[in-house]
């Protein structure tokens, strides 16, 4: 009876897993499918026929969009904002995890609560701030906006990670004569590298996927990120959705491959650091 019950549970888990996979991967499959379809096939029943496939949509996207420039702009603001957010998150998270501060719980609650504000609500004040310091229509200004968006999560994540590390790691260095920052740099940061990488991946994805801030703060096409560039492919009355989806595939593929490349290492390193 127990074997039969175990078999039923295993089968149920497999079915649920397949359903979740189809639900999550379905939109990506549809985007990839549309990206290799003839324009006439999109509005007919021949969507899955072999003669409906074409690669002209990708060449059309490359001709209509400076995708290399837009990808480099996106990479620049994503990586720079991740470095700033993780660097500040390490300092703030370490202070909240290792030192008793007055009102530290309320401070952490306030930091996390800022994530509940919708981005649209912050657009006007952020625009005024960037305009006052002369960073409108600049990639550094956009990187600062993304840093402010990711910093609360970075502080919260690094704080939780530091709380899981043995206190003896930092205290032993202090006994040996290291300063607080020296202990953090020489002892804590090396074992915290996996958590920093995981936090950086999250920050990069947040910046890579953004459209609201990029379309609001960037005016010149030379500074466009990939999301704004893709939006420019959509016409007012008529849109070539095959070209749009081809550009979407090219924009999504780098971040997906980067995530898959580091996913296993992040999991193993985080597990090893916690056990150690």
N, C-alpha and C positions, 0 to 999 in steps of 0.2 A: 504493500500500500504506500509506504514511504517513497519507494522508487518511482511509482507512478505519479505521486504528487510532485516529486522533484522534477520529473520529466515535463509535467504540465506547467510548472513554474518556469522552467527553462524555455519552453516553447513560448510562453506568454511574454517573457522578457525579450526574446528574439523578435516577436511580432511588434512589440512596443518600440524596440530599437529601430526596426525597419521603418515604422510609421514616422518616428521622429526624424530619421535620416531623410525620408522622402519630403517631409514637411519643410525641413531646413534647406535641403539641397535643391528642391524643386525650382525655386526662383532662379538660382544660379544656372541650372540646366536650361531653363527657358531662355535666359539672356544669351547663353552660348549658342543655343539653337537658332534664335532669331538673327544672331550676328552673321550667320552663314547662309541666310536665305535670300532669294531674289525678292525684290520689292513686291512683285505681283503675287508671289506665293504667300505673303503674309496675310493676304485678305482672301485666300481661297482654301480649299480642302486639300491642296497638294503640299502642305507644309512639311510633311515628313517624306516626301518623294525624293528620290536621288537626284533627279534632274532639277530640283529646286535649289540645290546647294551651290554656293558661290563664295569666292574669297574677295570679290570686288568691294565688299563693304569695308574691309580692313584697309585697302588702298584708298578708298574714299575718305575714311576717317583720318588717315595720315595726310591726305591732301587738304582736308578742310580744317585740320587742327594741328597746331604745333605741339604734338603730344610730348616730344622730348623736353622742350622748354617747360611745359606745364608740369611734367613729372619731376623735373629737377627743382622747380620752385616748390612743389609739394614736399619733396624730400628734404629740402633745406629748412622749411618752416617746421616740419614734423620732427626732424632730428634735433634741431636747436631747441624747440620747446620741450622736448622730452629730456634733454640734458639739463635744462634749467629747472624743470619741475622735479626731476629725480634728485638733483643736487640740493635744492631747497627742502624737498621732502625728507631727505636723509637727516638734515640738520634739525628740522622741526620734529620729525618722528623720534629721533634719538633723545631730544630734550624731553618730550612728553613721556617717553617710555622709561627713562632712567632717573629723572629728577622730579621731586615733588614740588609742583608749582602751585601757587595760589589760584584757585579756580580752574585747574587744568582740565577737569571733566567738562565744565561749561565751555571752556575754550575749544576742546575737541568737538563737542556737540555743535558749537557755532561753525566750526570749520566744515564739518560734514553737512550741516544744514544748508550751506551755500550751494551744494550740489542740487538742491531741490528747486532752485530758481531757474525758470526756462530761459534759454539763450536769447529768445526774442525780447524778453524783458530787459536784458542787460545791453542790448545793442546800442541804444541811444546814449547811455552814460559812457560806454566804452568808446563810442565814436567821438564824444566830446573830449575824453581824456586823450585819445590818440591825436585828435586835431590840435589840442593845446600844446602838445610836445612835438608836433610836426612829423608824426609817423603815419598819417593817413596815406594810403596807396603805397605802402612799403612792406616788404617781407619781414623785416625786424618787428614792425608794429604788429603784424598778424601773429608772429611767433610769441610775442608777449601776451596777446589775447589767449592763445592756446595754452600758454603756461599757466595763466590764471584759472583756466577751466580745469586743467589736470592737477593742479597743485593740491587741492583738498584731498583727492583720492590718493595722491602720492604720500602725503603726510600720514593719512590714516593707515595705508598699507604698510609703510615702513615702521610706523609706531607699533603695529601689531607684530611685525616680524622681530623687531628689537626686543619686545617683551618676552618672546619665546626663546631668546638666547640666554645662556647662563650669565648671571651678573659677574661671575668670577673672571670672565674674559676681559672685561674692562678694568675691574678692580686690581687684577694682577699687574697690569701695565701701569696703573697709577702708583702702586706700591714700588715699582721699579723706577719711578721718577718721571714717567711720561705725563704730559699735560692732558687735559680732557680732550682737546682736539688731536693730540698725538696718539692717544689711545684709540680714538675713533678712526683715525687714518691708518694706523699700523695694525690694529687688532680686529676692529669691528667690521670695517669696510671689506677686507678680503673675504670674510665668511658671509657677508651680506650681498656679494656680487650676484648670486642667482635671483634674489628678491629685487634687486635693482634692475636687472635685465627684464624680469617679468613686468615690473612697473613701467619701464621704458617702452615695452611693446604696447601696453595699454595706452600710454600717452601718444605714441605714434599713430595708433589706429584712430584715436579721437580726432587728431589733427587731420589725418588723411581723409576721413569720411566727412569732414565739415563742408557745408555749402553756405550756411547762413552768414557767418562772419566773413568768409572769403569774398562772397558776392557783395557784401556791404562795404567792406573796407578797402577793397582793391578795385581801382578804376581802370588803370592802364592794362591793356592786354598782355604786355610784356611781363607783368607780375601775376598773371592769373595762375591759380592752382588748377589741378586736373578737374575738380568738380565744376568750377566755373567754366572751364574750357568745354567740358561736355555739355553744359547747359546751353552754350552758344550754338551748338549743333541743332537745337530744337527750334524750328521755324514758327512764325506766328500763326500761319494757316496750314502749312504742309510740312511734315517732317519725314525724313528718311530714317525710319526706326532701325533698319538694318545697320546703317552707319553709326547711329547713336549707340546701339548695343555692342557693336564692334569696338568702339571707343571705350565703352564701359568695361568690356573684358580686358582690354589692354591696361586700363587704369586699376582694375581690381587684382589682376594676376600678380603684380610684384608684392603687394602687401600680403596676399594669401600665401605665396611661396615663402616669404620671409617668416611668417607666423608658423607655418608647418616645419620650417627648418629649425626653429629654436624651441618648438613646443616640447619635444621629448627631452631636450637638455634641461629646460627650465624645470620640468617635473622631477627629473632625477636629481638635479642639483639641490632643489628645494627640499626634497625628501632626505638627501644626504646631510644637508646642513642642519635640519631639525633633529635628526638622529644623533649627529655629532655634538 
